[in-house]
């Protein structure tokens, strides 16, 4: 009997120990893997720089690109043979719209905010990266949303610069001594031929003009009215002027100019698919590819005859620093792809696609797939069919719409695109005849939702397509139920239903509603703060919200990490990211409120995950049919989107 009692006590003690151990068990640090998409390389040392908008290629095949803003390196990035060689300058030094070079120097347009403003051209030593001269080209020195200097080219001892608002091409020595001005209305990209003549693109006029060394007009090429000559390169080996056209043709046009003044230039060929990524004969509309260009911004060749094309996907930002992305292709002399380098976002997140069980990812402007950098599948912006697409509006105050949210209702995808810290959300749908193109629908706030109030109390679109928005200064969540789709797949929403925000969570700053489990998750803002984007540490979970439970949160999650910034949820988990502190993503159980795991850094360790989440909607989550959670995270340092895969 004594032995039986001892065994029973031992079992009871063991059960108690097991229970205590389960309650105080350390947070799991395993069971997840770390991946990335939207950048060719996943480490800071190797990653492709952000948003290159112009390019110069040295004879030995070293490629220089210029960007207005690159968070983690200098604004002039250097590449060769598909690899990064480093950078020049600081991240905010250059305007990005114009760059050229010679054997010893790089010349690049300076950015507004520097002491030289947008009217200066910096000369940099190619060997040391040191700036050794600034040439003042334009009197338009304070242009913050446009390129005052829109083209640069060098030949011998001369530097040519397009002073766009001054309506002239200015000629200097490479040492900065002014030589002459050539009057040209709205000059853009430049190229110099072997005879010392300068070719000037006039983008808005669909024209290219040629001037001799003394400034005399020699020739003019009038392209089709819809053409937009955006990049020039003179191929001396073939006597061809190569013209990047960002009009509807979206290809490179080849003009024979060997006869010089003796005859007008003749169009003798093209490079790239006519219609580019919008062509429907060689692919799906919106689908990018090696010769399905989006927006050609730079052309160059090296001494070996290899061709380099800098492409920018459509969809940019008001400050030009997030204008599309870096999409650089290198081809051999026969036009075969040698390599490509891509960095398709500066600061963005891409949402796993429920239609494909999370194998595709939709950002606010692009679609990706795959692993270890992934594949750039499509650009969802069509600037010709939808010129009023808000993703094209450089005056939009929401600071670029690269952050994507995606749901599917009956196979109808609804995309929400927004900026870094948005008060407005733009909604889009997809039609079979439009391929991958996202068709603009409405905005929150907007006329379709009968409101002009900004969304400062959180935003969520649930798996049924219903919209939940915390409208500014109302102390209410407005529920806009999806009422159906029209014959084209365009969603329609009903009148907003005002629901009072529980007093225990005011002021409200984030909303996530999970329709499949009728779970509402609300995050508190900071009372008295002027920063409505900031989160406090209190999060309330309401099970049965639509069934009537809007007053009894269970559980209440009190965050212990500082500076929460972004949250998302899927299945039975809430994921929270932090700003100015750590790269950690915490996973909280929605039933118990317990912190079940933390994605602390990189697993494996050769993937950079960034240092924080500084965007309100910089996390997305999805549960695959296998039970695997896919969590995506904005990584602005590495110009990529981090993808965590986790099975609890």
TAJOMO-V216117 format. One record per backbone hydrogen bond with DSSP energy under -1.0 kcal/mol. CO is the residue of the C=O (numbers start at 1). NH is the residue of the N-H. Records with the same first field share a line. If there is no record, write none. Layout:
CO->NH, NH
This chain:
1->5
2->6
3->7
4->8
5->9
6->10
7->11
8->12
9->13
10->14
11->15
12->16
13->17
14->18
15->19
16->20
17->21
18->22
19->23
20->24
28->598
31->647
33->645
35->643
36->373
37->641
38->344
42->608
43->47
54->66
56->64
58->61
59->303
62->58
63->79
64->56
65->77
66->53
75->67
76->88
77->65
78->85
79->63
80->83
83->80
86->78
88->76
90->75, 93
91->70
93->111
98->109
100->107
104->126
105->102
106->124
107->100
108->122
109->95
111->114
114->117
119->137, 138
120->110
121->135
122->108
123->132, 133
124->106
125->129
130->125
133->123
135->121
139->141
141->118
148->164
151->162
153->160
155->158
157->174
158->155
159->172
160->153
161->170
162->150, 164
163->168
164->167
167->184
168->163
169->182
170->161
171->179, 180
172->159
173->176
177->173
180->171
182->169
189->201
191->199
193->196
197->193
198->211
199->191
200->209
201->188
202->207
203->206
206->223
207->202
208->221
209->200
210->218, 219
211->198
212->215
216->212
219->210
221->208
224->227
228->246
231->244
233->242
234->236
235->238, 239, 240
239->257
240->235
241->255
242->233
243->253
244->230, 231
247->250
249->275
251->245
252->271
253->243
254->268, 269
255->241
256->266
257->260
259->262
260->263
266->256
269->254
271->252
273->276
275->278
276->279
277->286
284->287
285->436
286->379
291->273, 293
293->277
295->312
298->310
300->308
302->305
306->302
307->331
308->300
309->329
310->297, 298
311->327
315->324
317->320
320->323
322->324
326->343
327->311
328->341
329->309
330->338, 339
331->307
332->335
336->332
339->330
341->328
342->40
343->326
349->404
351->362
353->358
354->357
360->353
361->368
362->351
365->380
366->363
367->377, 378
368->361
369->375
371->374
373->38
375->369
377->288
378->367
380->438
382->386
386->389
389->392
390->393
391->316
393->396
402->364
403->418
405->416
407->414
409->412
412->409
414->407
415->428
416->405
417->426
418->403
420->616
423->455
425->444
426->417
427->441
428->415
429->439
431->434
432->435
434->437
439->429
442->427
444->425
446->449, 451
447->450
454->472
458->470
460->468
462->465
466->462
467->480
468->460
469->471, 478
470->456, 457
471->474
475->501
477->499
478->469
479->497
480->467
481->494
484->492
486->489
490->486
492->483, 484
497->479
499->477
502->505
507->525
510->523
512->521
514->519
518->544, 545
519->514
520->542
521->512
522->540
523->509, 510
524->536
526->529
530->532
531->534
537->559
538->524
539->557
540->522
541->554
542->520
544->549
545->548
548->550
555->541
557->539
563->579
566->577
568->575
570->573
572->590
573->570
574->588
575->568
576->586
577->565, 566
578->613
585->599
586->576
587->596, 597
588->574
589->593
594->589
596->28
597->587
598->600
599->585
603->34
615->618
618->634
620->632
622->630
624->627
628->624
629->646
630->622
631->644
632->620
633->642
635->640
640->635
641->37
642->633
643->35
644->631
645->33
646->629
